Amino acid sequence: MSVPQLDTEERDAMLAAHSDWALAREGRAVERSFTFANFSEAWGFMSRVALLAESHDHHPEWFNVYSRVDITLTTHDADPANGGALSERDRKMVAAIDALV
């Protein structure tokens, strides 16, 4: 099942509203780094994002070292042949994650 991709206008509007996120993977994903005071704060943030991801049924790719959490979002079902593309699922997750910080 293919998920509709965001068009250029929708993608640009998402990035304008959430300027800390940047395009990645030749425009097929967005990414952002978060820095916290310590590991416990970073882990707490990751726990909150995990709960959001479950409720949205859309899970991030992420990396954590001590106080830093890097998140990449893409919708694999939007363009499976190319590893994913941006969709409404990503736009909703970006907004939900940003609301946590």
C-alpha positions in Angstrom: 0.0 0.0 0.0 1.5 3.3 -1.1 1.1 6.4 1.0 0.8 9.8 -0.8 4.0 11.9 -0.7 4.0 15.5 0.4 4.3 17.8 -2.6 7.0 20.5 -2.7 4.6 23.2 -1.4 3.5 21.0 1.5 7.1 20.0 2.3 8.2 23.7 2.2 5.3 24.7 4.5 6.3 22.0 7.0 9.9 23.2 7.0 8.9 26.8 7.4 6.7 26.0 10.4 9.4 23.8 11.9 12.7 25.5 11.0 14.9 23.3 13.2 14.2 20.3 10.9 16.3 19.9 7.7 15.9 17.9 4.6 17.9 14.7 4.4 18.3 11.8 2.0 17.9 13.9 -1.1 14.6 15.4 0.2 13.1 12.0 1.1 13.4 12.6 4.9 13.8 15.2 7.5 16.1 15.2 10.5 16.8 17.2 13.7 19.2 17.0 16.6 18.1 17.7 20.1 20.5 18.4 23.0 19.6 18.0 26.6 21.4 18.6 29.9 22.2 15.0 30.5 21.4 11.4 29.6 18.3 11.1 31.8 16.7 14.1 30.1 17.5 12.7 26.7 16.2 9.3 27.6 13.0 10.8 29.0 12.5 12.7 25.7 13.0 9.5 23.7 10.4 7.8 25.9 7.9 10.5 25.2 8.6 10.3 21.5 8.3 6.5 21.6 4.7 6.9 23.0 3.9 9.5 20.3 5.3 7.2 17.6 3.1 4.3 18.9 0.0 6.5 18.9 0.7 7.8 15.4 1.8 4.4 14.2 4.9 6.1 12.7 8.3 5.4 14.1 11.4 7.4 13.9 14.9 6.4 13.1 17.1 7.7 15.9 20.5 7.8 17.4 21.4 8.7 21.0 24.7 9.5 22.7 24.6 10.8 26.2 22.6 14.1 26.0 22.1 14.2 22.2 19.2 12.6 20.3 19.2 12.7 16.5 15.9 11.9 14.8 15.2 11.1 11.1 11.7 10.8 9.8 10.6 9.3 6.5 7.6 7.2 5.4 8.9 4.0 3.9 5.5 3.2 2.3 5.5 6.5 0.4 8.3 5.4 -1.9 9.5 1.9 -0.9 11.7 1.5 -4.0 13.8 4.5 -2.9 13.8 4.0 0.9 10.9 6.3 1.6 9.6 9.8 1.1 8.0 12.5 3.1 4.2 12.2 3.8 1.5 13.6 6.0 2.7 11.0 8.7 6.0 12.8 8.9 4.4 16.3 9.0 2.3 15.2 12.0 5.2 13.6 13.8 7.4 16.7 13.3 4.7 18.8 14.8 4.1 16.4 17.7 7.8 16.1 18.5 8.3 19.8 18.4 5.4 20.2 20.8 7.4 18.2 23.4 10.4 20.7 23.5 
